[in-house]
Amino acid sequence: MMDAPDAAMSIAFRVESRPPALRPQVNTRMKYYNYSISPGIFARFPGYVRGVVIAHEVKNGPSPAELVEMMREAEESVRARVDPEQIAEEPRIKSWREAYRAFGAKPSEFRSSVEAMARRALRGDRLPSISALVDLGNVMSLRHLIPAGAHAIDLLQGDIELRFANGDEDFVAFGSEKLEHPLPGEVVFVEGGTNTVLTRRWTWRQGNHTLTLPDTTAIEFNVDGLPPVTREEIEAACAEVAELIRRFCGGSSRIDYLTAETPRISLAP
């Protein structure tokens, strides 16, 4: 059984089901929105970079045996490189703990997605195979010890932004119907058109709105880097994501980066 922080994490691996009443309408005449990060994020967290892999016309089926085996190998790589007794001091995890602390979230209560998954791997608790798009994100997170995960952009109804919360935004966690509001100053990923939070606490917990589902056909895939992770490492990881999407889900993809110098991109193909 997962302990409470790991059970709450929920962004990197998730069950692809939801009651029909909670499922947004797929945007069949898709409009291409913009994606930005608030300058305040880069000011507070120097050196932060978010790689974004944008993929259209994908097919998100069950993972083949090859991809599931990649996930098992990635779990084993964590066990080979991380000391369970020193996980909080692992540089790629420590940077996220410090970032969470900086915006007021206790890292012992709210673990970044990569820390929660790493702890699960260290316990020998296998991640479930959900679907190709979800599983390849878990492969990348564990392989590189960086947060990585997708949002379905064929469900969007407005531009999206990573920013500090005002506190009046709406959030419904996946698998729940309970309406929540983030704390003011919390780092949130938000759809502007509806003021809906897509992810709370940066990489902690994803909402229902843009879950990657079996009928998802377009996604944006976030690959996050805080120092000591470099821009070059994020570029390499994004290239791997794009190749895995091509191999297992088809479609077309391109890579972009959100940085202090380029804080705004388009989600067009």
Number of C-alpha atoms within 10 A of each C-alpha: 7 12 9 10 16 21 12 18 25 23 28 25 20 21 16 15 15 15 9 7 7 15 15 15 11 16 12 8 7 14 14 16 15 14 21 18 22 15 16 12 17 18 11 12 14 12 16 20 25 23 24 28 22 23 26 21 15 20 19 21 16 18 19 12 10 9 20 21 13 17 25 15 15 22 25 17 18 21 17 10 9 17 13 15 7 8 16 19 13 15 15 21 22 17 18 25 21 14 19 23 14 14 16 15 19 14 18 12 12 22 26 29 29 26 28 24 28 27 20 19 21 20 12 12 14 14 18 12 20 20 22 23 28 26 24 26 24 28 24 24 26 25 19 18 25 25 29 30 27 24 25 20 29 23 22 23 20 19 17 25 20 22 20 22 20 14 13 13 20 17 24 21 21 23 16 12 14 9 10 14 16 20 19 15 16 20 25 27 25 25 23 16 11 14 15 23 28 26 27 24 24 23 26 25 22 30 22 23 24 23 26 28 21 16 13 22 20 26 26 23 24 22 24 24 25 23 15 13 19 13 20 10 14 22 20 11 21 26 16 14 25 20 14 19 23 16 11 20 21 17 15 15 20 16 17 17 22 20 21 18 9 13 19 18 15 13 23 13 13
